[in-house]
Amino acid sequence: MSHFTKGETKISNLELFKSVAKSMGLKISDKKRIETPYYTADCEFVVTDGRNGKFGIIKEAENDYRIGMDDWNNSIVDIVGPQAGKLNRTYQVELYKKETEALGGLIVEESIDDKGFAYLRISV
């Protein structure tokens, strides 16, 4: 049974997203179509775990991309978490750090609580 979902996190910086994915040990493929036994979709590129796990980055609008994946029987979930929650959180934290630095700010404290929420304390 398919459980294909599109992630809620808006991905606006594809290069940063790729960098975060690679830092988690994932591989980027230039394939423009994600295909599994349960679904097929056009995408910008495919992210794999080097085993059988994969998901696609799907363009919703200009500078608005989402993760399209099926958690069921997908080994990549071991790395990125259900519905890619861990990857999304890591990407968002890195995006906020980059935006803070661009505005002349500094991240002075970073923590993640027991529910997985990330907190950043910023000094400007």
C-alpha positions in Angstrom: 0.0 0.0 0.0 1.4 3.4 -0.9 1.7 6.2 1.5 3.2 8.8 -0.8 3.3 12.3 0.7 4.7 15.7 -0.1 6.5 17.3 2.7 5.2 20.4 4.4 8.6 22.1 4.5 9.2 24.6 1.7 12.7 24.1 0.2 13.8 27.4 -1.3 17.6 26.9 -1.4 18.3 23.7 -3.4 22.1 23.9 -3.1 21.9 24.2 0.7 19.4 21.3 0.8 21.8 19.2 -1.3 24.7 20.1 1.1 22.6 19.1 4.1 21.5 15.8 2.5 25.1 15.0 1.6 26.3 15.7 5.1 23.8 13.0 6.3 25.4 10.5 3.9 22.8 10.8 1.2 23.5 10.8 -2.5 22.1 13.2 -5.1 21.0 11.8 -8.5 20.2 13.9 -11.5 17.2 11.7 -12.4 14.1 13.8 -13.2 11.6 11.1 -12.2 11.1 9.3 -8.9 9.9 5.7 -9.5 9.0 3.1 -6.9 6.7 0.1 -7.1 4.0 2.3 -5.5 4.2 5.7 -7.2 5.9 7.7 -10.0 6.4 11.4 -10.1 8.4 14.0 -12.0 11.0 15.8 -9.9 14.0 18.1 -10.0 16.3 15.4 -8.7 16.3 12.2 -6.6 18.0 11.6 -3.2 19.1 8.1 -2.4 20.6 6.3 0.6 22.8 4.0 -1.5 20.6 1.1 -0.7 17.0 0.9 -1.9 15.7 4.1 -0.2 14.9 7.3 -2.1 12.7 10.3 -2.5 12.3 13.0 -5.0 12.4 16.8 -4.8 9.2 18.1 -6.4 8.8 21.6 -7.7 5.6 23.2 -6.5 6.2 26.8 -7.7 9.2 29.2 -8.3 11.6 28.7 -5.4 9.2 26.3 -3.7 10.2 22.6 -3.7 9.0 19.8 -1.5 10.1 16.3 -0.6 7.9 13.6 -2.2 8.3 10.2 -0.6 6.7 7.1 0.6 7.8 6.1 4.2 6.5 2.5 3.8 9.3 0.0 3.2 11.8 2.8 2.4 15.2 2.4 3.9 16.0 6.1 3.7 13.6 6.7 6.6 16.3 5.2 8.8 18.4 8.3 8.0 16.0 11.2 7.4 13.2 10.1 9.8 9.5 9.6 9.1 8.3 12.0 6.4 11.9 13.2 6.3 11.4 15.1 9.5 15.0 15.0 10.7 16.3 16.1 7.2 13.7 18.9 7.1 14.7 20.1 10.6 18.4 20.1 9.8 17.8 22.0 6.5 15.7 24.6 8.2 18.3 25.2 10.9 21.0 25.6 8.3 18.8 27.9 6.3 18.2 30.1 9.4 21.9 30.2 10.2 22.7 31.3 6.6 20.0 34.0 6.7 21.1 35.2 10.1 24.7 35.5 9.0 23.6 37.4 5.8 21.9 39.9 8.1 25.0 40.3 10.2 23.8 38.2 13.1 25.3 35.4 15.0 23.9 32.1 16.3 25.0 32.1 20.0 23.1 29.0 21.1 21.5 26.0 19.4 19.5 23.2 21.0 17.0 20.5 20.1 14.4 19.4 22.7 13.2 15.9 23.4 10.4 16.3 20.9 12.8 17.2 18.1 12.1 20.9 18.0 15.2 23.1 17.2 15.8 26.3 19.0 18.3 29.0 18.0 19.3 32.0 20.0 20.5 34.8 17.8 22.5 37.9 18.5 22.4 40.9 16.1 
